[in-house]
Amino acid sequence: KYMRKVKTVKTGKTYIDNQNNHKIDDDIVLDRQKLASDGIVMIVAEVDSQHTKMISKPKVTSFGLVTDKQDKAFAKEMEDLLSHFLDHIKPGILQNTRAVEEELRKVVRKHCVRKYRKYPMIVPTLFVQ
Protein backbone atom coordinates (compact mmCIF):
# COMPACT_ATOMS: atom_id res chain seq x y z
CA LYS A 1 0.00 0.00 0.00
CA TYR A 2 2.80 2.42 0.78
CA MET A 3 5.87 3.28 -1.28
CA ARG A 4 9.19 3.73 0.36
CA LYS A 5 12.67 4.59 -0.87
CA VAL A 6 14.98 1.63 -0.67
CA LYS A 7 18.19 2.72 -2.41
CA THR A 8 19.55 5.50 -4.68
CA VAL A 9 21.59 5.00 -7.81
CA LYS A 10 23.83 7.64 -9.41
CA THR A 11 23.32 7.74 -13.14
CA GLY A 12 24.89 10.95 -14.46
CA LYS A 13 23.82 12.71 -17.63
CA THR A 14 22.56 10.96 -20.74
CA TYR A 15 22.35 12.82 -24.06
CA ILE A 16 19.90 11.79 -26.76
CA ASP A 17 20.30 12.84 -30.40
CA ASN A 18 17.00 14.24 -31.71
CA GLN A 19 17.68 13.07 -35.26
CA ASN A 20 17.64 9.33 -34.57
CA ASN A 21 16.68 9.06 -30.87
CA HIS A 22 19.85 7.23 -29.85
CA LYS A 23 22.16 7.86 -26.94
CA ILE A 24 25.22 9.97 -27.78
CA ASP A 25 28.60 8.95 -26.38
CA ASP A 26 30.40 11.38 -24.08
CA ASP A 27 33.33 11.92 -26.46
CA ILE A 28 30.95 12.99 -29.24
CA VAL A 29 29.31 15.49 -26.89
CA LEU A 30 32.75 16.88 -25.95
CA ASP A 31 33.69 17.21 -29.64
CA ARG A 32 30.47 19.08 -30.37
CA GLN A 33 31.00 21.41 -27.41
CA LYS A 34 34.57 22.13 -28.54
CA LEU A 35 33.42 22.93 -32.08
CA ALA A 36 30.69 25.18 -30.71
CA SER A 37 32.99 27.13 -28.41
CA ASP A 38 36.21 27.32 -30.47
CA GLY A 39 35.03 26.91 -34.06
CA ILE A 40 36.55 25.38 -37.17
CA VAL A 41 38.74 26.79 -39.97
CA MET A 42 39.02 25.08 -43.36
CA ILE A 43 41.65 26.18 -45.88
CA VAL A 44 41.84 24.79 -49.41
CA ALA A 45 44.71 25.97 -51.62
CA GLU A 46 46.60 25.02 -54.77
CA VAL A 47 50.38 25.42 -54.50
CA ASP A 48 53.02 25.45 -57.22
CA SER A 49 55.87 23.29 -55.90
CA GLN A 50 58.56 24.79 -58.13
CA HIS A 51 58.00 28.43 -57.14
CA THR A 52 56.36 27.80 -53.71
CA LYS A 53 53.53 30.18 -54.61
CA MET A 54 49.76 29.82 -54.60
CA ILE A 55 48.30 29.10 -58.04
CA SER A 56 44.97 30.72 -57.17
CA LYS A 57 43.33 32.37 -54.18
CA PRO A 58 42.78 29.94 -51.32
CA LYS A 59 39.25 29.07 -50.24
CA VAL A 60 38.91 29.87 -46.53
CA THR A 61 35.81 28.85 -44.60
CA SER A 62 35.30 29.36 -40.88
CA PHE A 63 32.50 28.57 -38.47
CA GLY A 64 32.24 29.83 -34.91
CA LEU A 65 35.47 31.83 -34.92
CA VAL A 66 34.60 35.22 -36.43
CA THR A 67 31.30 36.92 -37.21
CA ASP A 68 29.87 36.93 -40.73
CA LYS A 69 30.87 40.58 -41.11
CA GLN A 70 34.50 39.70 -40.39
CA ASP A 71 34.60 36.67 -42.72
CA LYS A 72 36.20 38.48 -45.67
CA ALA A 73 38.83 40.13 -43.48
CA PHE A 74 39.59 36.76 -41.87
CA ALA A 75 39.92 35.12 -45.30
CA LYS A 76 42.35 37.87 -46.33
CA GLU A 77 44.34 37.32 -43.11
CA MET A 78 44.58 33.60 -43.85
CA GLU A 79 45.60 34.31 -47.46
CA ASP A 80 48.41 36.60 -46.27
CA LEU A 81 49.42 34.07 -43.62
CA LEU A 82 49.55 31.29 -46.21
CA SER A 83 51.62 33.32 -48.67
CA HIS A 84 54.04 34.29 -45.86
CA PHE A 85 54.18 30.63 -44.82
CA LEU A 86 55.01 29.55 -48.38
CA ASP A 87 57.68 32.27 -48.73
CA HIS A 88 59.50 30.99 -45.64
CA ILE A 89 58.93 27.24 -46.04
CA LYS A 90 61.89 24.86 -45.90
CA PRO A 91 63.04 23.77 -49.35
CA GLY A 92 61.96 20.26 -50.31
CA ILE A 93 59.18 19.97 -47.72
CA LEU A 94 56.51 20.49 -50.40
CA GLN A 95 57.13 16.90 -51.55
CA ASN A 96 55.47 15.69 -48.34
CA THR A 97 51.95 17.18 -48.37
CA ARG A 98 51.08 15.83 -44.93
CA ALA A 99 54.10 17.55 -43.34
CA VAL A 100 53.23 20.84 -45.05
CA GLU A 101 49.62 20.63 -43.84
CA GLU A 102 50.85 19.90 -40.29
CA GLU A 103 53.17 22.94 -40.36
CA LEU A 104 50.38 25.12 -41.77
CA ARG A 105 48.04 23.90 -39.04
CA LYS A 106 50.57 24.99 -36.40
CA VAL A 107 50.98 28.44 -37.96
CA VAL A 108 47.21 29.03 -38.25
CA ARG A 109 46.60 27.77 -34.70
CA LYS A 110 49.26 30.12 -33.31
CA HIS A 111 47.68 33.05 -35.20
CA CYS A 112 44.15 32.22 -33.96
CA VAL A 113 45.30 31.83 -30.35
CA ARG A 114 47.16 35.14 -30.40
CA LYS A 115 44.44 37.14 -32.12
CA TYR A 116 41.14 35.50 -31.06
CA ARG A 117 42.16 33.56 -27.94
CA LYS A 118 40.47 30.44 -29.31
CA TYR A 119 41.72 27.01 -30.34
CA PRO A 120 39.72 26.15 -33.48
CA MET A 121 39.87 22.86 -35.32
CA ILE A 122 42.00 23.55 -38.41
CA VAL A 123 41.52 21.55 -41.60
CA PRO A 124 44.10 22.50 -44.24
CA THR A 125 43.90 20.89 -47.68
CA LEU A 126 46.78 21.63 -50.03
CA PHE A 127 47.00 20.51 -53.64
CA VAL A 128 50.68 20.61 -54.60
CA GLN A 129 51.39 20.71 -58.33
Backbone bond lengths (Angstrom), bond angles and torsions (degrees), N, CA, C in turn:
res aa  C-N    CA-C-N  psi(-1)  N-CA   C-N-CA  omega(-1)  CA-C   N-CA-C  phi
1 K - - - 1.441 - - 1.516 111.76 -
2 Y 1.315 118.15 -36.33 1.446 121.30 -177.23 1.529 109.68 -109.58
3 M 1.354 114.21 147.28 1.465 119.00 174.99 1.512 108.64 -100.03
4 R 1.284 116.61 142.61 1.438 120.32 175.42 1.531 109.75 -139.70
5 K 1.291 115.59 152.89 1.459 123.32 -178.79 1.522 108.17 -82.94
6 V 1.329 114.22 123.48 1.452 118.77 -177.85 1.521 111.03 -97.49
7 K 1.369 115.99 -49.35 1.450 119.99 -173.83 1.532 108.40 -154.81
8 T 1.353 117.29 153.31 1.463 120.91 175.35 1.523 109.13 -111.66
9 V 1.333 113.88 149.88 1.462 120.26 -179.87 1.523 107.96 -128.88
10 K 1.342 116.65 129.15 1.467 120.03 176.65 1.520 108.48 -82.29
11 T 1.318 115.87 130.12 1.462 118.82 -177.66 1.524 112.75 -115.88
12 G 1.313 119.36 -31.64 1.459 121.16 -176.48 1.514 110.79 83.74
13 K 1.344 115.34 -164.65 1.459 120.00 -177.94 1.521 109.90 -98.62
14 T 1.328 115.17 142.65 1.455 121.38 175.41 1.518 107.65 -125.30
15 Y 1.336 116.73 126.98 1.462 121.32 -179.94 1.519 109.24 -104.02
16 I 1.325 114.73 136.69 1.466 121.49 179.40 1.521 108.14 -117.34
17 D 1.337 116.32 131.23 1.463 121.59 177.01 1.528 108.42 -80.02
18 N 1.333 117.10 126.74 1.465 120.84 -177.66 1.522 113.08 -70.40
19 Q 1.329 117.92 -20.95 1.460 120.25 -177.77 1.525 111.94 -70.00
20 N 1.323 117.16 -43.91 1.470 118.98 -175.90 1.533 113.62 -128.19
21 N 1.319 117.67 10.10 1.464 123.74 176.23 1.527 113.47 53.11
22 H 1.337 116.36 42.93 1.453 121.32 175.41 1.517 108.90 -118.56
23 K 1.320 114.55 156.04 1.460 120.36 178.04 1.527 109.24 -68.51
24 I 1.338 115.92 140.47 1.458 122.01 178.18 1.523 108.37 -101.54
25 D 1.320 116.04 134.35 1.463 120.51 178.31 1.526 110.11 -68.00
26 D 1.327 115.39 155.31 1.465 121.47 -177.76 1.524 112.69 -61.61
27 D 1.346 117.61 -38.11 1.465 119.44 -178.19 1.527 111.80 -67.78
28 I 1.324 117.18 -31.21 1.469 120.52 176.16 1.529 110.16 -68.77
29 V 1.315 116.44 -40.58 1.467 120.60 178.05 1.529 109.83 -62.92
30 L 1.328 117.27 -42.34 1.472 120.96 178.46 1.528 111.25 -63.43
31 D 1.342 116.94 -40.85 1.468 120.32 177.27 1.524 111.05 -61.84
32 R 1.315 116.46 -43.77 1.468 120.33 179.96 1.522 111.23 -65.03
33 Q 1.326 117.34 -39.27 1.464 120.15 178.60 1.524 110.91 -66.61
34 K 1.328 117.13 -38.54 1.467 120.73 178.38 1.528 110.54 -64.93
35 L 1.324 117.31 -44.28 1.462 120.74 178.05 1.522 110.88 -62.39
36 A 1.319 116.38 -38.67 1.465 120.16 -179.08 1.521 111.75 -69.14
37 S 1.320 117.65 -37.11 1.465 119.23 -176.44 1.525 112.77 -86.14
38 D 1.337 118.28 -38.33 1.463 120.95 -174.30 1.521 114.28 -104.21
39 G 1.311 118.74 -24.12 1.459 121.53 176.53 1.515 113.79 90.07
40 I 1.334 114.15 -174.28 1.458 122.19 -178.77 1.521 108.61 -143.74
41 V 1.321 116.88 142.15 1.469 122.73 177.62 1.524 107.37 -126.31
42 M 1.338 116.10 126.15 1.462 121.39 177.40 1.524 108.76 -117.81
43 I 1.326 115.95 128.81 1.463 122.03 -179.36 1.519 108.13 -125.22
44 V 1.335 116.16 124.32 1.462 121.59 176.46 1.521 107.01 -121.72
45 A 1.352 115.93 125.04 1.463 119.45 -176.55 1.526 110.50 -145.94
46 E 1.342 114.71 149.70 1.456 122.29 173.56 1.523 107.43 -104.19
47 V 1.333 116.38 130.72 1.461 120.79 -175.84 1.522 109.68 -124.04
48 D 1.326 115.66 134.95 1.463 121.84 173.95 1.527 107.95 -85.66
49 S 1.328 116.70 117.43 1.470 120.24 -173.92 1.529 112.66 -72.07
50 Q 1.318 118.32 -26.88 1.462 119.82 -178.41 1.524 112.15 -73.65
51 H 1.343 116.47 -40.80 1.464 120.15 -176.29 1.529 112.92 -104.80
52 T 1.328 117.56 0.02 1.472 124.59 -175.37 1.525 111.82 45.49
53 K 1.323 115.52 49.55 1.465 122.33 176.67 1.518 108.90 -126.93
54 M 1.335 115.61 158.52 1.457 120.13 175.09 1.523 109.46 -75.86
55 I 1.334 116.84 138.24 1.455 121.44 179.28 1.527 109.90 -77.43
56 S 1.328 115.57 -40.41 1.467 120.66 177.06 1.523 108.69 -140.02
57 K 1.331 116.16 175.53 1.466 119.65 179.17 1.518 110.07 -63.42
58 P 1.316 117.32 138.19 1.471 118.80 178.14 1.527 111.20 -73.12
59 K 1.307 115.84 152.31 1.468 121.81 176.07 1.530 107.02 -96.58
60 V 1.315 116.06 114.57 1.472 121.38 -178.29 1.516 108.87 -114.06
61 T 1.329 115.91 124.61 1.461 121.75 178.00 1.517 108.17 -126.69
62 S 1.329 116.30 134.10 1.461 119.01 178.25 1.525 109.43 -135.62
63 F 1.320 114.73 146.28 1.457 121.88 176.29 1.517 108.34 -131.92
64 G 1.326 116.47 128.80 1.459 120.83 173.96 1.511 115.80 78.35
65 L 1.324 117.87 7.22 1.467 119.40 -179.12 1.519 110.94 -106.59
66 V 1.325 117.27 -50.34 1.462 122.04 178.36 1.526 108.75 -125.26
67 T 1.329 115.93 160.79 1.459 119.90 178.91 1.526 110.10 -73.22
68 D 1.324 116.41 165.69 1.468 121.08 -179.68 1.524 111.52 -60.71
69 K 1.334 116.46 -33.52 1.465 120.02 179.21 1.522 111.88 -66.36
70 Q 1.318 116.64 -29.91 1.464 121.68 -177.39 1.530 113.09 -92.65
71 D 1.331 117.52 1.23 1.460 120.90 -175.37 1.524 113.46 -60.02
72 K 1.327 117.05 -44.50 1.470 120.10 -178.88 1.523 111.14 -66.13
73 A 1.315 116.52 -41.54 1.469 120.25 178.78 1.529 110.01 -64.86
74 F 1.324 116.65 -39.40 1.463 120.54 178.47 1.531 110.61 -65.60
75 A 1.332 117.12 -41.14 1.466 120.88 177.78 1.529 110.71 -62.07
76 K 1.330 116.74 -39.64 1.464 121.45 177.18 1.534 110.60 -64.76
77 E 1.335 116.76 -41.87 1.464 121.64 176.47 1.525 110.59 -57.70
78 M 1.325 115.90 -46.79 1.460 120.71 -178.54 1.528 111.01 -66.33
79 E 1.336 116.73 -36.31 1.465 120.83 177.39 1.531 110.18 -63.57
80 D 1.326 116.53 -45.93 1.469 120.93 178.12 1.533 110.95 -63.72
81 L 1.331 115.77 -41.27 1.461 120.96 179.14 1.531 110.72 -62.65
82 L 1.330 116.26 -41.63 1.458 121.06 -179.97 1.527 111.48 -67.35
83 S 1.319 117.32 -41.89 1.466 119.54 179.36 1.536 110.55 -66.68
84 H 1.336 117.35 -39.34 1.465 121.29 175.85 1.526 110.49 -63.80
85 F 1.331 115.62 -40.94 1.466 121.58 178.10 1.529 110.13 -60.74
86 L 1.329 117.26 -44.62 1.462 121.09 -179.02 1.532 111.81 -69.27
87 D 1.339 116.89 -32.78 1.470 119.93 178.18 1.524 111.91 -65.69
88 H 1.334 116.47 -32.23 1.463 120.74 -174.55 1.524 113.13 -109.72
89 I 1.324 116.96 19.00 1.468 120.42 -178.06 1.529 109.75 -77.03
90 K 1.329 116.04 150.47 1.460 120.88 178.82 1.521 109.11 -67.81
91 P 1.326 117.61 138.08 1.465 119.49 179.14 1.528 111.57 -64.47
92 G 1.331 115.46 137.79 1.457 120.33 178.05 1.508 115.06 90.31
93 I 1.328 118.28 -14.07 1.472 120.06 -178.25 1.530 111.49 -73.72
94 L 1.323 117.76 -20.45 1.467 120.48 -179.47 1.521 112.26 -65.90
95 Q 1.324 118.47 -13.92 1.465 120.82 177.47 1.529 110.51 -70.14
96 N 1.329 116.74 -28.15 1.463 122.13 179.70 1.534 108.66 -105.09
97 T 1.322 116.60 95.65 1.471 121.60 -175.28 1.523 111.67 -61.03
98 R 1.316 116.80 -39.46 1.468 120.35 -178.58 1.527 111.36 -62.29
99 A 1.328 117.10 -40.37 1.470 120.95 179.26 1.522 110.72 -66.93
100 V 1.334 116.61 -38.63 1.468 120.45 178.62 1.524 109.98 -65.26
101 E 1.334 116.92 -44.07 1.467 120.63 178.92 1.524 111.00 -62.59
102 E 1.326 117.48 -38.45 1.470 121.34 178.29 1.521 110.62 -64.70
103 E 1.334 117.70 -43.69 1.465 121.42 177.95 1.526 111.04 -64.24
104 L 1.335 116.59 -41.88 1.461 120.77 178.37 1.527 110.64 -63.63
105 R 1.312 116.44 -39.60 1.468 120.83 178.06 1.526 110.36 -59.48
106 K 1.324 116.89 -42.52 1.472 120.99 179.16 1.526 111.59 -63.33
107 V 1.342 115.86 -43.01 1.468 120.35 -178.28 1.526 110.26 -65.44
108 V 1.334 117.06 -44.91 1.473 121.01 -179.20 1.523 110.35 -66.34
109 R 1.336 117.27 -40.60 1.469 120.59 179.03 1.522 110.52 -61.68
110 K 1.328 116.59 -44.43 1.466 120.70 179.79 1.526 110.63 -60.88
111 H 1.348 116.44 -41.69 1.468 120.89 179.12 1.531 110.80 -63.75
112 C 1.341 116.98 -45.50 1.471 120.99 -178.10 1.525 111.63 -65.93
113 V 1.325 116.99 -37.05 1.464 119.97 179.47 1.522 110.14 -67.75
114 R 1.345 116.06 -43.29 1.467 118.92 -179.23 1.524 112.19 -66.70
115 K 1.326 116.67 -42.68 1.455 119.30 -172.84 1.529 113.67 -87.75
116 Y 1.341 117.61 -41.82 1.469 121.02 -173.20 1.521 113.72 -109.77
117 R 1.341 117.35 -8.01 1.455 122.27 -178.00 1.528 112.06 56.54
118 K 1.330 115.61 39.83 1.463 121.79 177.13 1.522 108.48 -133.53
119 Y 1.321 115.34 158.07 1.457 122.30 179.48 1.534 109.23 -117.11
120 P 1.323 117.93 77.43 1.467 118.87 -176.31 1.527 112.09 -73.98
121 M 1.325 115.12 159.28 1.456 119.98 170.74 1.528 106.32 -75.59
122 I 1.315 117.38 130.19 1.465 121.37 -175.38 1.521 108.67 -115.85
123 V 1.343 115.24 124.55 1.458 121.34 -178.49 1.535 108.57 -120.12
124 P 1.341 117.35 90.72 1.465 118.80 176.65 1.524 110.16 -88.18
125 T 1.327 116.08 139.40 1.459 122.00 174.09 1.517 107.47 -130.45
126 L 1.326 116.33 112.96 1.458 121.13 -178.43 1.522 109.72 -113.60
127 F 1.322 115.69 132.02 1.455 122.33 173.77 1.518 107.24 -106.00
128 V 1.317 116.72 106.47 1.465 121.49 -177.24 1.525 108.57 -93.97
129 Q 1.344 115.01 126.80 1.471 119.67 -178.83 1.499 110.55 -123.76
